[in-house]
Amino acid sequence: MTNRQIAHQLVIAPRTADTHVQHILSKLEFTSRAQIASWVVNRRRSST
């Protein structure tokens, strides 16, 4: 999802969504949203 789509879904400002995404990237030491998506898929697989 884009930051705008995330913001719309969560009823927050797009800039706020951008900040949250950047914090997630930083915390996980990732450089792209694709890495976050892959991480989520792998975590879901390992928890089933």
PDB file with SEQRES, HELIX, SHEET and CRYST1 records, atoms N, CA, C and O in Angstrom:
SEQRES   1 A   48  MET THR ASN ARG GLN ILE ALA HIS GLN LEU VAL ILE ALA          
SEQRES   2 A   48  PRO ARG THR ALA ASP THR HIS VAL GLN HIS ILE LEU SER          
SEQRES   3 A   48  LYS LEU GLU PHE THR SER ARG ALA GLN ILE ALA SER TRP          
SEQRES   4 A   48  VAL VAL ASN ARG ARG ARG SER SER THR                          
HELIX    1 AA1 ASN A    3  LEU A   10  1                                   8    
HELIX    2 AA2 PRO A   14  LEU A   28  1                                  15    
HELIX    3 AA3 ARG A   33  SER A   46  1                                  14    
CRYST1    1.000    1.000    1.000  90.00  90.00  90.00 P 1           1          
ATOM      1  N   MET A   1       0.836  -1.182   0.000  1.00  0.00           N  
ATOM      2  CA  MET A   1       0.000   0.000   0.000  1.00  0.00           C  
ATOM      3  C   MET A   1       0.885   1.251   0.000  1.00  0.00           C  
ATOM      4  O   MET A   1       1.994   1.248   0.534  1.00  0.00           O  
ATOM      5  N   THR A   2       0.380   2.284  -0.593  1.00  0.00           N  
ATOM      6  CA  THR A   2       1.097   3.560  -0.549  1.00  0.00           C  
ATOM      7  C   THR A   2       0.836   4.229   0.801  1.00  0.00           C  
ATOM      8  O   THR A   2      -0.073   3.839   1.534  1.00  0.00           O  
ATOM      9  N   ASN A   3       1.640   5.233   1.115  1.00  0.00           N  
ATOM     10  CA  ASN A   3       1.419   5.975   2.355  1.00  0.00           C  
ATOM     11  C   ASN A   3       0.031   6.607   2.360  1.00  0.00           C  
ATOM     12  O   ASN A   3      -0.632   6.653   3.397  1.00  0.00           O  
ATOM     13  N   ARG A   4      -0.398   7.082   1.225  1.00  0.00           N  
ATOM     14  CA  ARG A   4      -1.728   7.689   1.126  1.00  0.00           C  
ATOM     15  C   ARG A   4      -2.820   6.663   1.412  1.00  0.00           C  
ATOM     16  O   ARG A   4      -3.791   6.962   2.106  1.00  0.00           O  
ATOM     17  N   GLN A   5      -2.661   5.455   0.880  1.00  0.00           N  
ATOM     18  CA  GLN A   5      -3.642   4.393   1.129  1.00  0.00           C  
ATOM     19  C   GLN A   5      -3.641   3.983   2.600  1.00  0.00           C  
ATOM     20  O   GLN A   5      -4.698   3.771   3.194  1.00  0.00           O  
ATOM     21  N   ILE A   6      -2.452   3.873   3.175  1.00  0.00           N  
ATOM     22  CA  ILE A   6      -2.347   3.538   4.598  1.00  0.00           C  
ATOM     23  C   ILE A   6      -3.034   4.621   5.429  1.00  0.00           C  
ATOM     24  O   ILE A   6      -3.814   4.321   6.333  1.00  0.00           O  
ATOM     25  N   ALA A   7      -2.738   5.869   5.115  1.00  0.00           N  
ATOM     26  CA  ALA A   7      -3.329   6.995   5.854  1.00  0.00           C  
ATOM     27  C   ALA A   7      -4.850   6.971   5.759  1.00  0.00           C  
ATOM     28  O   ALA A   7      -5.542   7.179   6.755  1.00  0.00           O  
ATOM     29  N   HIS A   8      -5.359   6.720   4.578  1.00  0.00           N  
ATOM     30  CA  HIS A   8      -6.808   6.668   4.394  1.00  0.00           C  
ATOM     31  C   HIS A   8      -7.416   5.539   5.224  1.00  0.00           C  
ATOM     32  O   HIS A   8      -8.441   5.730   5.879  1.00  0.00           O  
ATOM     33  N   GLN A   9      -6.795   4.383   5.197  1.00  0.00           N  
ATOM     34  CA  GLN A   9      -7.292   3.216   5.927  1.00  0.00           C  
ATOM     35  C   GLN A   9      -7.283   3.457   7.438  1.00  0.00           C  
ATOM     36  O   GLN A   9      -8.204   3.044   8.142  1.00  0.00           O  
ATOM     37  N   LEU A  10      -6.237   4.128   7.930  1.00  0.00           N  
ATOM     38  CA  LEU A  10      -6.098   4.363   9.367  1.00  0.00           C  
ATOM     39  C   LEU A  10      -6.679   5.696   9.825  1.00  0.00           C  
ATOM     40  O   LEU A  10      -6.685   6.003  11.017  1.00  0.00           O  
ATOM     41  N   VAL A  11      -7.167   6.486   8.870  1.00  0.00           N  
ATOM     42  CA  VAL A  11      -7.723   7.824   9.135  1.00  0.00           C  
ATOM     43  C   VAL A  11      -6.676   8.699   9.849  1.00  0.00           C  
ATOM     44  O   VAL A  11      -6.924   9.263  10.914  1.00  0.00           O  
ATOM     45  N   ILE A  12      -5.503   8.785   9.218  1.00  0.00           N  
ATOM     46  CA  ILE A  12      -4.419   9.633   9.696  1.00  0.00           C  
ATOM     47  C   ILE A  12      -3.891  10.416   8.495  1.00  0.00           C  
ATOM     48  O   ILE A  12      -4.247  10.124   7.353  1.00  0.00           O  
ATOM     49  N   ALA A  13      -3.059  11.392   8.750  1.00  0.00           N  
ATOM     50  CA  ALA A  13      -2.463  12.186   7.677  1.00  0.00           C  
ATOM     51  C   ALA A  13      -1.431  11.355   6.914  1.00  0.00           C  
ATOM     52  O   ALA A  13      -0.736  10.532   7.509  1.00  0.00           O  
ATOM     53  N   PRO A  14      -1.327  11.567   5.600  1.00  0.00           N  
ATOM     54  CA  PRO A  14      -0.313  10.832   4.825  1.00  0.00           C  
ATOM     55  C   PRO A  14       1.104  11.017   5.374  1.00  0.00           C  
ATOM     56  O   PRO A  14       1.907  10.084   5.338  1.00  0.00           O  
ATOM     57  N   ARG A  15       1.411  12.197   5.873  1.00  0.00           N  
ATOM     58  CA  ARG A  15       2.744  12.450   6.435  1.00  0.00           C  
ATOM     59  C   ARG A  15       2.975  11.588   7.676  1.00  0.00           C  
ATOM     60  O   ARG A  15       4.085  11.110   7.907  1.00  0.00           O  
ATOM     61  N   THR A  16       1.924  11.392   8.470  1.00  0.00           N  
ATOM     62  CA  THR A  16       2.030  10.539   9.656  1.00  0.00           C  
ATOM     63  C   THR A  16       2.303   9.098   9.238  1.00  0.00           C  
ATOM     64  O   THR A  16       3.132   8.417   9.842  1.00  0.00           O  
ATOM     65  N   ALA A  17       1.611   8.641   8.215  1.00  0.00           N  
ATOM     66  CA  ALA A  17       1.837   7.285   7.706  1.00  0.00           C  
ATOM     67  C   ALA A  17       3.279   7.147   7.217  1.00  0.00           C  
ATOM     68  O   ALA A  17       3.933   6.136   7.473  1.00  0.00           O  
ATOM     69  N   ASP A  18       3.766   8.163   6.516  1.00  0.00           N  
ATOM     70  CA  ASP A  18       5.138   8.147   6.023  1.00  0.00           C  
ATOM     71  C   ASP A  18       6.131   8.040   7.181  1.00  0.00           C  
ATOM     72  O   ASP A  18       7.098   7.281   7.115  1.00  0.00           O  
ATOM     73  N   THR A  19       5.883   8.802   8.230  1.00  0.00           N  
ATOM     74  CA  THR A  19       6.765   8.759   9.402  1.00  0.00           C  
ATOM     75  C   THR A  19       6.774   7.374  10.026  1.00  0.00           C  
ATOM     76  O   THR A  19       7.833   6.861  10.388  1.00  0.00           O  
ATOM     77  N   HIS A  20       5.605   6.768  10.156  1.00  0.00           N  
ATOM     78  CA  HIS A  20       5.528   5.426  10.739  1.00  0.00           C  
ATOM     79  C   HIS A  20       6.281   4.405   9.876  1.00  0.00           C  
ATOM     80  O   HIS A  20       7.013   3.565  10.399  1.00  0.00           O  
ATOM     81  N   VAL A  21       6.097   4.483   8.566  1.00  0.00           N  
ATOM     82  CA  VAL A  21       6.798   3.559   7.662  1.00  0.00           C  
ATOM     83  C   VAL A  21       8.306   3.749   7.795  1.00  0.00           C  
ATOM     84  O   VAL A  21       9.053   2.771   7.830  1.00  0.00           O  
ATOM     85  N   GLN A  22       8.750   4.982   7.868  1.00  0.00           N  
ATOM     86  CA  GLN A  22      10.189   5.246   8.010  1.00  0.00           C  
ATOM     87  C   GLN A  22      10.722   4.700   9.328  1.00  0.00           C  
ATOM     88  O   GLN A  22      11.839   4.185   9.375  1.00  0.00           O  
ATOM     89  N   HIS A  23       9.941   4.804  10.395  1.00  0.00           N  
ATOM     90  CA  HIS A  23      10.371   4.254  11.687  1.00  0.00           C  
ATOM     91  C   HIS A  23      10.469   2.732  11.632  1.00  0.00           C  
ATOM     92  O   HIS A  23      11.393   2.144  12.193  1.00  0.00           O  
ATOM     93  N   ILE A  24       9.522   2.105  10.961  1.00  0.00           N  
ATOM     94  CA  ILE A  24       9.559   0.645  10.810  1.00  0.00           C  
ATOM     95  C   ILE A  24      10.805   0.232  10.033  1.00  0.00           C  
ATOM     96  O   ILE A  24      11.516  -0.691  10.431  1.00  0.00           O  
ATOM     97  N   LEU A  25      11.064   0.920   8.925  1.00  0.00           N  
ATOM     98  CA  LEU A  25      12.253   0.617   8.124  1.00  0.00           C  
ATOM     99  C   LEU A  25      13.517   0.765   8.970  1.00  0.00           C  
ATOM    100  O   LEU A  25      14.402  -0.090   8.936  1.00  0.00           O  
ATOM    101  N   SER A  26      13.590   1.835   9.711  1.00  0.00           N  
ATOM    102  CA  SER A  26      14.770   2.094  10.535  1.00  0.00           C  
ATOM    103  C   SER A  26      14.917   1.039  11.623  1.00  0.00           C  
ATOM    104  O   SER A  26      16.008   0.503  11.819  1.00  0.00           O  
ATOM    105  N   LYS A  27      13.845   0.739  12.326  1.00  0.00           N  
ATOM    106  CA  LYS A  27      13.907  -0.212  13.433  1.00  0.00           C  
ATOM    107  C   LYS A  27      14.337  -1.600  12.966  1.00  0.00           C  
ATOM    108  O   LYS A  27      15.096  -2.283  13.654  1.00  0.00           O  
ATOM    109  N   LEU A  28      13.850  -2.013  11.797  1.00  0.00           N  
ATOM    110  CA  LEU A  28      14.186  -3.339  11.273  1.00  0.00           C  
ATOM    111  C   LEU A  28      15.464  -3.331  10.438  1.00  0.00           C  
ATOM    112  O   LEU A  28      15.903  -4.371   9.947  1.00  0.00           O  
ATOM    113  N   GLU A  29      16.056  -2.146  10.283  1.00  0.00           N  
ATOM    114  CA  GLU A  29      17.269  -1.964   9.472  1.00  0.00           C  
ATOM    115  C   GLU A  29      17.055  -2.415   8.037  1.00  0.00           C  
ATOM    116  O   GLU A  29      17.910  -3.069   7.440  1.00  0.00           O  
ATOM    117  N   PHE A  30      15.883  -2.049   7.487  1.00  0.00           N  
ATOM    118  CA  PHE A  30      15.541  -2.328   6.097  1.00  0.00           C  
ATOM    119  C   PHE A  30      15.665  -1.051   5.289  1.00  0.00           C  
ATOM    120  O   PHE A  30      15.670   0.053   5.834  1.00  0.00           O  
ATOM    121  N   THR A  31      15.765  -1.223   3.972  1.00  0.00           N  
ATOM    122  CA  THR A  31      15.876  -0.060   3.098  1.00  0.00           C  
ATOM    123  C   THR A  31      14.687   0.070   2.145  1.00  0.00           C  
ATOM    124  O   THR A  31      14.588   1.052   1.408  1.00  0.00           O  
ATOM    125  N   SER A  32      13.785  -0.915   2.155  1.00  0.00           N  
ATOM    126  CA  SER A  32      12.646  -0.838   1.234  1.00  0.00           C  
ATOM    127  C   SER A  32      11.391  -1.451   1.837  1.00  0.00           C  
ATOM    128  O   SER A  32      11.453  -2.273   2.751  1.00  0.00           O  
ATOM    129  N   ARG A  33      10.257  -1.032   1.305  1.00  0.00           N  
ATOM    130  CA  ARG A  33       8.972  -1.570   1.730  1.00  0.00           C  
ATOM    131  C   ARG A  33       8.862  -3.047   1.350  1.00  0.00           C  
ATOM    132  O   ARG A  33       8.193  -3.817   2.039  1.00  0.00           O  
ATOM    133  N   ALA A  34       9.508  -3.439   0.271  1.00  0.00           N  
ATOM    134  CA  ALA A  34       9.483  -4.840  -0.158  1.00  0.00           C  
ATOM    135  C   ALA A  34      10.109  -5.730   0.917  1.00  0.00           C  
ATOM    136  O   ALA A  34       9.650  -6.852   1.132  1.00  0.00           O  
ATOM    137  N   GLN A  35      11.132  -5.250   1.580  1.00  0.00           N  
ATOM    138  CA  GLN A  35      11.754  -6.016   2.662  1.00  0.00           C  
ATOM    139  C   GLN A  35      10.777  -6.196   3.825  1.00  0.00           C  
ATOM    140  O   GLN A  35      10.743  -7.257   4.448  1.00  0.00           O  
ATOM    141  N   ILE A  36       9.991  -5.172   4.117  1.00  0.00           N  
ATOM    142  CA  ILE A  36       8.979  -5.288   5.171  1.00  0.00           C  
ATOM    143  C   ILE A  36       7.960  -6.351   4.780  1.00  0.00           C  
ATOM    144  O   ILE A  36       7.607  -7.203   5.596  1.00  0.00           O  
ATOM    145  N   ALA A  37       7.487  -6.307   3.541  1.00  0.00           N  
ATOM    146  CA  ALA A  37       6.489  -7.271   3.071  1.00  0.00           C  
ATOM    147  C   ALA A  37       7.023  -8.698   3.162  1.00  0.00           C  
ATOM    148  O   ALA A  37       6.314  -9.603   3.602  1.00  0.00           O  
ATOM    149  N   SER A  38       8.259  -8.894   2.751  1.00  0.00           N  
ATOM    150  CA  SER A  38       8.872 -10.216   2.813  1.00  0.00           C  
ATOM    151  C   SER A  38       9.003 -10.681   4.263  1.00  0.00           C  
ATOM    152  O   SER A  38       8.737 -11.844   4.568  1.00  0.00           O  
ATOM    153  N   TRP A  39       9.409  -9.786   5.149  1.00  0.00           N  
ATOM    154  CA  TRP A  39       9.544 -10.099   6.566  1.00  0.00           C  
ATOM    155  C   TRP A  39       8.204 -10.535   7.155  1.00  0.00           C  
ATOM    156  O   TRP A  39       8.135 -11.507   7.907  1.00  0.00           O  
ATOM    157  N   VAL A  40       7.133  -9.803   6.805  1.00  0.00           N  
ATOM    158  CA  VAL A  40       5.794 -10.143   7.310  1.00  0.00           C  
ATOM    159  C   VAL A  40       5.373 -11.528   6.817  1.00  0.00           C  
ATOM    160  O   VAL A  40       4.869 -12.334   7.600  1.00  0.00           O  
ATOM    161  N   VAL A  41       5.572 -11.808   5.536  1.00  0.00           N  
ATOM    162  CA  VAL A  41       5.194 -13.108   4.980  1.00  0.00           C  
ATOM    163  C   VAL A  41       5.955 -14.217   5.686  1.00  0.00           C  
ATOM    164  O   VAL A  41       5.361 -15.228   6.059  1.00  0.00           O  
ATOM    165  N   ASN A  42       7.245 -14.050   5.875  1.00  0.00           N  
ATOM    166  CA  ASN A  42       8.059 -15.067   6.546  1.00  0.00           C  
ATOM    167  C   ASN A  42       7.630 -15.286   7.996  1.00  0.00           C  
ATOM    168  O   ASN A  42       7.619 -16.420   8.476  1.00  0.00           O  
ATOM    169  N   ARG A  43       7.283 -14.226   8.682  1.00  0.00           N  
ATOM    170  CA  ARG A  43       6.809 -14.353  10.084  1.00  0.00           C  
ATOM    171  C   ARG A  43       5.471 -15.091  10.137  1.00  0.00           C  
ATOM    172  O   ARG A  43       5.239 -15.899  11.036  1.00  0.00           O  
ATOM    173  N   ARG A  44       4.602 -14.813   9.179  1.00  0.00           N  
ATOM    174  CA  ARG A  44       3.307 -15.505   9.147  1.00  0.00           C  
ATOM    175  C   ARG A  44       3.482 -16.991   8.857  1.00  0.00           C  
ATOM    176  O   ARG A  44       2.789 -17.828   9.436  1.00  0.00           O  
ATOM    177  N   ARG A  45       4.403 -17.313   7.965  1.00  0.00           N  
ATOM    178  CA  ARG A  45       4.671 -18.717   7.646  1.00  0.00           C  
ATOM    179  C   ARG A  45       5.214 -19.464   8.857  1.00  0.00           C  
ATOM    180  O   ARG A  45       4.821 -20.601   9.117  1.00  0.00           O  
ATOM    181  N   SER A  46       6.107 -18.833   9.589  1.00  0.00           N  
ATOM    182  CA  SER A  46       6.745 -19.510  10.726  1.00  0.00           C  
ATOM    183  C   SER A  46       5.810 -19.615  11.934  1.00  0.00           C  
ATOM    184  O   SER A  46       6.071 -20.405  12.841  1.00  0.00           O  
ATOM    185  N   SER A  47       4.740 -18.841  11.961  1.00  0.00           N  
ATOM    186  CA  SER A  47       3.834 -18.890  13.106  1.00  0.00           C  
ATOM    187  C   SER A  47       2.656 -19.847  12.898  1.00  0.00           C  
ATOM    188  O   SER A  47       1.829 -20.019  13.793  1.00  0.00           O  
ATOM    189  N   THR A  48       2.582 -20.463  11.728  1.00  0.00           N  
ATOM    190  CA  THR A  48       1.463 -21.390  11.472  1.00  0.00           C  
ATOM    191  C   THR A  48       1.863 -22.814  11.709  1.00  0.00           C  
ATOM    192  O   THR A  48       1.047 -23.720  11.542  1.00  0.00           O  
TER     193      THR A  48                                                      
END                                                                             
